[in-house]
Structures are given as structure tokens and as C-alpha cells.
Amino acid sequence: MQNNRIFDLIVIGGGPSGMMCAGRAAELGSRVLLTEKNKDLGKKLSLTGGGRCNITNAEFDTRAFLANFPEAKEFLFSPFSKFSIQDTFNFFEKKGLPLVVEGRKRAFPKTQNANDVVAVMKNYIKKNNVEIKSGMKVTGLKKNEDGTFSVQTKSEETFIGKKVALASGIGGEGVTILEKLGHTVKEPNPNLVPLTTDAKWIHALSGVSLSFMTIRFRQDGKNKIKKTGKILFTHFGISGPLVLNTSFEVKKLLEKGSVTASIDMFPDTEENELDRRVWRLFEKNKNKLLKNILPEMMEKSLAEQILNLPDIQLAEKEANAVTKEERKALVKKMKDLSFPITGTLGFEKALIADGGVALTEVNFTNMTSKIHPNLYLLGDVLDINRPSGGFSLQLCWTTGWVAGSDARKTCIDK
Ligand SMILES: Cc1cc2nc3c(=O)[nH]c(=O)nc-3n(C[C@H](O)[C@H](O)[C@H](O)COP(=O)(O)OP(=O)(O)OC[C@H]3O[C@@H](n4cnc5c(N)ncnc54)[C@H](O)[C@@H]3O)c2cc1C
């Protein structure tokens, strides 16, 4: 094997965890090769946070931060004690990309542009002389007798890595590679995903949001899940952090049968009180059409859709012509705006998918495989459930940095 094909560390995958690992190992002096099957590094990273990149969550107390990873917090304490949330802030700030904190402690680059995060990471690896092979898909990983790995590519090239870091995200070849190496891999499953409906009137509300409502998910006439917060209507259904964080439970319900969503648009107002408010509105605007006065209580397009529902049909009626029964039906609708949930948006739209390597097979002090001590497992490759809000990317920064630091240390030892 030619020397130029032998590396201290080969990183498979040029996403956030792979770039962090490669940059860190090279910064400490390792000879590193980074392989990425796409033409460009960090493609997914550039789409994160709706193009703004929710880079981490500014909960600086590690224990409080890790409380968001209910099944994994004990495992994660060690790597997070080596690279914390504060370290992420410092890392990006030192590289000229300060972060700002928004609601729910979500941190974004001050520039509000995910491409700037990609640029910082690309610069980090280039500056430290990581050899980059993009457009190169890894198809297999073979462990050699001396503990090194032969990395095989689709173009039938082979490289030797004294160490290898698998940072290939979920799905695809990563799973096959891991299974062949004897790891237990839970099949990925879309987790944080928007919910779909076939109710056309919901699609027509695309872009409208309700900043304070309660949503219930019903099955067989019983309320199964209840959440209060903000919701976003989309051209396929409903989304927003609250929906995303509930989608896993809704998906489980859908496996058992049909599910109906019901939105209470005025969760802190009793039905009687809401009826009085609507009555006062009608009294004040006796000769006006409902489609012109209901927007006083809600977004115009939402009022229009509700008034045109088949069981309401009040858009073109004047307030003084509305019967008591019709008014009560309208109020009821505002407290119980229901529509069927038909499913979840698929894998490609999942913000996070669960699945990956079983945590008991990972040595979290340095992010190596317990089966193969020269193999690092990073980012989404690990089976860690977490909410949206910057937690996934922080997992990438931490696991990547810890592995990169360790790779150098152990290479010197050899
Ligand atoms: C639309 C969207 C928005 C998101 N927004 C946020 C957010 O704002 N904040 C947040 O914390 N999380 C967010 N996430 C989740 C976050 O993007 C992921 O958790 C994160 O990208 C995982 O990083 P990773 O390095 O583990 O893997 P990935 O980012 O998936 O990168 C893996 C890389 O490996 C490459 N690869 C795969 N197989 C091979 C192979 N065989 N050979 C060579 N290369 C290979 C892939 O092409 C890819 O570039 C979002 C996810 C999505 C889909």
C-alpha cells in the first residue's frame, strides 16, 4: 500500500460531526482523510433550522441540557464534560461566527445563515490540511489483523485508516457497514416529523400560525394526547416545534388506527365566555357580513376557512341573521376545530430519526466502538432520542470533537 493511501484517521461523512472530528484530529497533528459521497460537504447542515441553523441550545448547565436526552443522559455526561455547550459558543465565536440566543434557548449564528456554519467548518478542516475526497462513497469497511481498517470506495479504491470515524448519519451504507462489523443497529425510523392531513381547508391555511392553542389527538372518540403551544399550518398539514415533538406519539397512535386532531383556538376561554365574546362582536356589527367581522378574533384566512366549512356556512351571512344555534355551532368549532391526521411526512423530512448503534456498544469516554476500539461512532449514527431545538447538532459538535481529540492522542501513543 502506498504511503499516500495510509492515514492516521479516515472520517466517513462530511456532515457536522465528521467535519468537527476531522478538523480537530488534524489540528492536533493527525494525518486525516475525510470522505463524503456528495459533491459538497455539509449539505444537510446548510438546510438546518430552515436555513438559519439552530446550532445548539444555550442551556449551559450540562445536567439540565442532558435532561433532554432521557435515555442517553448518563452515557453523554463524559463527552459533554470534555466539550460543552459553552465550548460550542467559544468555538464558533473564535472563528468569527458569534451566536445569538432566541426563544426556548435556541442558538443561531448571528448572521442567521446556515451556510456560514458550513463555511466555518470547511475552513477549519482545510486550514488544518485535512485531505478531502468529496463525491467518494464508502461501500465497505474491513478490519485488518493489525487493528487498522481498509476503507473501500464505490470507485474501487482502498485506503487504510489506523483509525476510522463513522459519521455517515442515519440510513444508507452506514447501517450495513456497522452490522457487518457486528454492531446492533436499530433501523432508523422518522421521529420528529410534520403531520399530514387530507383536509384541503387546512392546506389552504399554509403559512398561517396560531401562537397559542391546544391541540388534542383523538382515537376512538377518546383524547389520547393534549398539547398547548404554537402550531403552524402547511400545504400538507401541520408543523412547528410542538407538532414535531409530538409526532412520535401520534405515529404510534396511527399504527393502531385512525387519528383526529382537534384544535382549541381559545384554550384559556371557556365555551360560554367565548360565546358571549362572539355575541358582543355580532351585536356591535349587526349589519356586517361574518367574513368581515370574524377576523377581529383570528387571522383573516383562518376565519374564512372556518366560516366556509360545510357544517358552518356563515361567511356571507350578516351578524343579525345568524341564529343562536348557528352562533353556538361556530363557537363550538372555534373550540374544537377537528380534521383527520393521515400520516407523517416521510423520512427525508424527518428532523431526527431514531435508530442507530445501541449505546451500550459505545465507549463514551472517547466515542469509540466497544467492539472495535479503533472505530469512532459519531452524531446521528448513535441511537439517541432527543427533541428539536439545537440538541442534535450539539451532539455532533461534542462527539466529533471528543473523537478527534482522542484520535490524535492514541495515534501518538502507537
Ligand atoms: C431539514 C432538517 C433541519 C434540521 N435542523 C436542525 C437544527 O436546526 N438544529 C439541529 O440541532 N438539528 C437539526 N437537524 C438535525 C441535524 O441536521 C442532524 O442531526 C445532523 O446533520 C447530523 O449530523 P451527522 O454529521 O451525524 O450526519 P449528517 O449531517 O447526516 O452527515 C452525514 C454525511 O455523511 C455522508 N455519507 C453518508 N454515507 C456515506 C458514505 N457511504 N460514504 C461517504 N459519505 C457518506 C452524507 O452524504 C452526509 O453528508 C435538521 C435535520 C433536517 C433534515
The ligand as an SDF file (V2000), in Angstrom:
LIG
                    3D

 53 58  0  0  0  0  0  0  0  0999 V2000
  -34.3700   19.6890    7.3720 C   0  0  0  0  0  0  0  0  0  0  0  0
  -33.5710   19.4640    8.6240 C   0  0  0  0  0  0  0  0  0  0  0  0
  -33.3650   20.5150    9.5070 C   0  0  0  0  0  0  0  0  0  0  0  0
  -32.6300   20.2910   10.6900 C   0  0  0  0  0  0  0  0  0  0  0  0
  -32.4190   21.3570   11.5200 N   0  0  0  0  0  0  0  0  0  0  0  0
  -31.7030   21.1590   12.6510 C   0  0  0  0  0  0  0  0  0  0  0  0
  -31.3850   22.2670   13.5020 C   0  0  0  0  0  0  0  0  0  0  0  0
  -31.6980   23.4320   13.1970 O   0  0  0  0  0  0  0  0  0  0  0  0
  -30.6960   22.0050   14.6410 N   0  0  0  0  0  0  0  0  0  0  0  0
  -30.2750   20.7530   14.9840 C   0  0  0  0  0  0  0  0  0  0  0  0
  -29.6500   20.5910   16.0360 O   0  0  0  0  0  0  0  0  0  0  0  0
  -30.5190   19.6970   14.1660 N   0  0  0  0  0  0  0  0  0  0  0  0
  -31.1930   19.8720   13.0140 C   0  0  0  0  0  0  0  0  0  0  0  0
  -31.4200   18.8150   12.1890 N   0  0  0  0  0  0  0  0  0  0  0  0
  -30.7720   17.5230   12.5080 C   0  0  0  0  0  0  0  0  0  0  0  0
  -29.2840   17.5890   12.0860 C   0  0  0  0  0  0  0  0  0  0  0  0
  -29.1850   18.0970   10.7780 O   0  0  0  0  0  0  0  0  0  0  0  0
  -28.6310   16.2230   12.1560 C   0  0  0  0  0  0  0  0  0  0  0  0
  -28.7730   15.7260   13.4610 O   0  0  0  0  0  0  0  0  0  0  0  0
  -27.1470   16.3370   11.7860 C   0  0  0  0  0  0  0  0  0  0  0  0
  -26.9700   16.8040   10.4610 O   0  0  0  0  0  0  0  0  0  0  0  0
  -26.4330   15.0010   11.9360 C   0  0  0  0  0  0  0  0  0  0  0  0
  -25.1060   15.1980   11.5840 O   0  0  0  0  0  0  0  0  0  0  0  0
  -24.1560   13.9980   11.2240 P   0  0  0  0  0  0  0  0  0  0  0  0
  -22.8030   14.5710   10.9990 O   0  0  0  0  0  0  0  0  0  0  0  0
  -24.2940   12.9190   12.2270 O   0  0  0  0  0  0  0  0  0  0  0  0
  -24.7630   13.3980    9.8730 O   0  0  0  0  0  0  0  0  0  0  0  0
  -25.2260   14.1010    8.5310 P   0  0  0  0  0  0  0  0  0  0  0  0
  -25.4210   15.5470    8.6830 O   0  0  0  0  0  0  0  0  0  0  0  0
  -26.3480   13.2710    8.0370 O   0  0  0  0  0  0  0  0  0  0  0  0
  -23.9630   13.9050    7.6000 O   0  0  0  0  0  0  0  0  0  0  0  0
  -23.5430   12.6440    7.1830 C   0  0  0  0  0  0  0  0  0  0  0  0
  -22.7570   12.7930    5.8990 C   0  0  0  0  0  0  0  0  0  0  0  0
  -22.2320   11.5370    5.5420 O   0  0  0  0  0  0  0  0  0  0  0  0
  -22.3440   11.3710    4.1450 C   0  0  0  0  0  0  0  0  0  0  0  0
  -22.3600    9.9370    3.8780 N   0  0  0  0  0  0  0  0  0  0  0  0
  -23.3390    9.0360    4.1600 C   0  0  0  0  0  0  0  0  0  0  0  0
  -22.9860    7.8120    3.7620 N   0  0  0  0  0  0  0  0  0  0  0  0
  -21.7610    7.9310    3.1960 C   0  0  0  0  0  0  0  0  0  0  0  0
  -20.8880    7.0020    2.5760 C   0  0  0  0  0  0  0  0  0  0  0  0
  -21.2120    5.7320    2.4460 N   0  0  0  0  0  0  0  0  0  0  0  0
  -19.7050    7.4570    2.1140 N   0  0  0  0  0  0  0  0  0  0  0  0
  -19.3620    8.7620    2.2320 C   0  0  0  0  0  0  0  0  0  0  0  0
  -20.1530    9.6830    2.7820 N   0  0  0  0  0  0  0  0  0  0  0  0
  -21.3470    9.2740    3.2730 C   0  0  0  0  0  0  0  0  0  0  0  0
  -23.6710   12.0600    3.8310 C   0  0  0  0  0  0  0  0  0  0  0  0
  -23.7440   12.4110    2.4690 O   0  0  0  0  0  0  0  0  0  0  0  0
  -23.6260   13.2530    4.7540 C   0  0  0  0  0  0  0  0  0  0  0  0
  -23.0310   14.3950    4.1560 O   0  0  0  0  0  0  0  0  0  0  0  0
  -32.1280   19.0130   10.9930 C   0  0  0  0  0  0  0  0  0  0  0  0
  -32.3400   17.9580   10.0880 C   0  0  0  0  0  0  0  0  0  0  0  0
  -33.0340   18.1830    8.9140 C   0  0  0  0  0  0  0  0  0  0  0  0
  -33.2550   17.0360    7.9590 C   0  0  0  0  0  0  0  0  0  0  0  0
  1  2  1  0
  2  3  1  0
  2 52  2  0
  3  4  2  0
  4  5  1  0
  4 50  1  0
  5  6  2  0
  6  7  1  0
  6 13  1  0
  7  8  2  0
  7  9  1  0
  9 10  1  0
 10 11  2  0
 10 12  1  0
 12 13  2  0
 13 14  1  0
 14 15  1  0
 14 50  1  0
 15 16  1  0
 16 17  1  0
 16 18  1  0
 18 19  1  0
 18 20  1  0
 20 21  1  0
 20 22  1  0
 22 23  1  0
 23 24  1  0
 24 25  2  0
 24 26  1  0
 24 27  1  0
 27 28  1  0
 28 29  2  0
 28 30  1  0
 28 31  1  0
 31 32  1  0
 32 33  1  0
 33 34  1  0
 33 48  1  0
 34 35  1  0
 35 36  1  0
 35 46  1  0
 36 37  1  0
 36 45  1  0
 37 38  2  0
 38 39  1  0
 39 40  1  0
 39 45  2  0
 40 41  1  0
 40 42  2  0
 42 43  1  0
 43 44  2  0
 44 45  1  0
 46 47  1  0
 46 48  1  0
 48 49  1  0
 50 51  2  0
 51 52  1  0
 52 53  1  0
M  END
$$$$
